[in-house]
Amino acid sequence: MLKQDSRIYVAGHRGLVGSAILRRLREGQFSGLITRTSAELDLRRQADAESFFEKERPEFVFMAAAKVGGILANNTYRADFIYQNIMIQSNVIHAAWKNEVKKLLFLLIEDLKADGPIQKSWHNFSSLGGNKYHCHLNYRYVACWTHNKGEIEIEVYYVGSREKAPY
Ligand SMILES: NC(=O)c1ccc[n+]([C@@H]2O[C@H](COP(=O)([O-])OP(=O)(O)OC[C@H]3O[C@@H](n4cnc5c(N)ncnc54)[C@H](OP(=O)(O)O)[C@@H]3O)[C@@H](O)[C@H]2O)c1
């Protein structure tokens, strides 16, 4: 369970997804936030990722670090993007496991990306009306996302406590 002083690492905190997560965590006054830019910590490098996790010992990880491009770049540099993302993801997942991270929020985004916005198997998944959906991450925390039909973009617009959820 997240506490106000839990050590929380937001990987990719300057990106679209990561910055939204960080903003919400800051609004929730979580005091143990940990961030690194890709220049400070290149998550493709296994040794660097492992020593970071060993030193910082995050308890919770929000995984939003990735090599992301537009449709053209994704298509043009397919092998490079796949390589970078496999390295980043493998290193974070393995270092998190080795250092006993309690929760790694990763599948939310990856599952949404792979299977779209309707995730009936998720805990308390439901439509919030219109193009909005939500699920419970655990007893206290929820995630909300929108999906515009006909577009592939899914926006996770809230990850935070149930009390402050925007519905
Ligand atoms: N945007 C969306 O609406 C959306 C929707 C669903 C899923 N997603 C998924 O969410 C993830 C993040 O997407 P995004 O749109 O937020 O991407 P983004 O804006 O391009 O941000 C990517 C972040 O990853 C970091 N990063 C990249 N390479 C890194 C490396 N080698 N080591 C450490 N950090 C690295 C970047 O750090 P620096 O800024 O420090 O370089 C940046 O903060 C992706 O898996 C994406 O597919 C996005």
The ligand as a MOL file (V3000), in Angstrom:
LIG
                    3D

  0  0  0     0  0            999 V3000
M  V30 BEGIN CTAB
M  V30 COUNTS 48 52 0 0 0
M  V30 BEGIN ATOM
M  V30 1 N 1.2600 9.1490 -24.7210 0
M  V30 2 C 0.1810 8.3840 -24.5550 0
M  V30 3 O -0.9690 8.7980 -24.6560 0
M  V30 4 C 0.3590 6.9180 -24.1870 0
M  V30 5 C -0.7930 6.1430 -24.0880 0
M  V30 6 C -0.6780 4.7960 -23.7500 0
M  V30 7 C 0.5670 4.2680 -23.5230 0
M  V30 8 N 1.6900 5.0290 -23.6380 0 CHG=1
M  V30 9 C 2.9540 4.3760 -23.3440 0
M  V30 10 O 3.5560 5.0230 -22.2050 0
M  V30 11 C 4.9640 4.9810 -22.3310 0
M  V30 12 C 5.5210 6.4100 -22.2900 0
M  V30 13 O 4.9670 7.1460 -23.3660 0
M  V30 14 P 5.0880 8.7520 -23.4500 0
M  V30 15 O 4.1530 9.1960 -24.5120 0
M  V30 16 O 4.9850 9.3500 -22.0860 0 CHG=-1
M  V30 17 O 6.5930 8.9050 -24.0090 0
M  V30 18 P 7.5110 10.2020 -24.0060 0
M  V30 19 O 6.7220 11.4420 -23.8060 0
M  V30 20 O 8.3970 10.1230 -25.2210 0
M  V30 21 O 8.4220 9.9850 -22.7230 0
M  V30 22 C 9.3170 8.9260 -22.6530 0
M  V30 23 C 10.0990 9.0290 -21.3700 0
M  V30 24 O 10.9640 7.8890 -21.3350 0
M  V30 25 C 12.2480 8.3250 -20.9290 0
M  V30 26 N 13.2520 7.4870 -21.5640 0
M  V30 27 C 13.4000 7.2100 -22.8840 0
M  V30 28 N 14.4730 6.4420 -23.0870 0
M  V30 29 C 15.0220 6.2270 -21.8620 0
M  V30 30 C 16.1730 5.5100 -21.4110 0
M  V30 31 N 16.9730 4.8620 -22.2740 0
M  V30 32 N 16.4490 5.5260 -20.0950 0
M  V30 33 C 15.6500 6.1890 -19.2150 0
M  V30 34 N 14.5540 6.8650 -19.5710 0
M  V30 35 C 14.2490 6.8890 -20.8900 0
M  V30 36 C 12.3810 9.7710 -21.3730 0
M  V30 37 O 13.2920 10.4000 -20.4960 0
M  V30 38 P 13.9820 11.8530 -20.7690 0
M  V30 39 O 12.8650 12.8070 -20.9860 0
M  V30 40 O 14.7340 12.1410 -19.5330 0
M  V30 41 O 14.8410 11.6630 -21.9870 0
M  V30 42 C 10.9490 10.2770 -21.2350 0
M  V30 43 O 10.7620 10.8440 -19.9680 0
M  V30 44 C 5.2430 4.2490 -23.6450 0
M  V30 45 O 5.4000 2.8780 -23.3860 0
M  V30 46 C 3.9840 4.5050 -24.4410 0
M  V30 47 O 3.8080 3.5340 -25.4500 0
M  V30 48 C 1.6080 6.3440 -23.9590 0
M  V30 END ATOM
M  V30 BEGIN BOND
M  V30 1 1 1 2
M  V30 2 2 2 3
M  V30 3 1 2 4
M  V30 4 1 4 5
M  V30 5 2 4 48
M  V30 6 2 5 6
M  V30 7 1 6 7
M  V30 8 2 7 8
M  V30 9 1 8 9
M  V30 10 1 8 48
M  V30 11 1 9 10
M  V30 12 1 9 46
M  V30 13 1 10 11
M  V30 14 1 11 12
M  V30 15 1 11 44
M  V30 16 1 12 13
M  V30 17 1 13 14
M  V30 18 2 14 15
M  V30 19 1 14 16
M  V30 20 1 14 17
M  V30 21 1 17 18
M  V30 22 2 18 19
M  V30 23 1 18 20
M  V30 24 1 18 21
M  V30 25 1 21 22
M  V30 26 1 22 23
M  V30 27 1 23 24
M  V30 28 1 23 42
M  V30 29 1 24 25
M  V30 30 1 25 26
M  V30 31 1 25 36
M  V30 32 1 26 27
M  V30 33 1 26 35
M  V30 34 2 27 28
M  V30 35 1 28 29
M  V30 36 1 29 30
M  V30 37 2 29 35
M  V30 38 1 30 31
M  V30 39 2 30 32
M  V30 40 1 32 33
M  V30 41 2 33 34
M  V30 42 1 34 35
M  V30 43 1 36 37
M  V30 44 1 36 42
M  V30 45 1 37 38
M  V30 46 2 38 39
M  V30 47 1 38 40
M  V30 48 1 38 41
M  V30 49 1 42 43
M  V30 50 1 44 45
M  V30 51 1 44 46
M  V30 52 1 46 47
M  V30 END BOND
M  V30 END CTAB
M  END
